[in-house]
Amino acid sequence: MDLWTLLWLAWGALFALIEGVALARDARGDTLSEHLRLWFRTDTHTGRTAWLITSGVFMAWFVTHIAVASST
């Protein structure tokens, strides 16, 4: 297993740990989704629009990136 694979696995495990603790504590404002709502102010029309555009652009890039990524 190469270094990048190990680093991605460590990142995933750390994310699962952080989210798991946040979900287990059940305190308001601990999870990533709650932070994203605050950062993008999704309680406002402008914030929801910004979130939709940002996530849409990211997903368009990500899907294209995975579909046409070089296997070299």
Residue pairs with C-beta under 8 A, 6 or more apart in sequence:
18 32
19 31
19 32
21 30
22 30
22 31
22 32
23 30
23 31
28 34
29 35
29 38
36 42
36 51
37 43
40 47
40 48
40 50
40 51
40 54
41 47
41 50
42 48
42 51
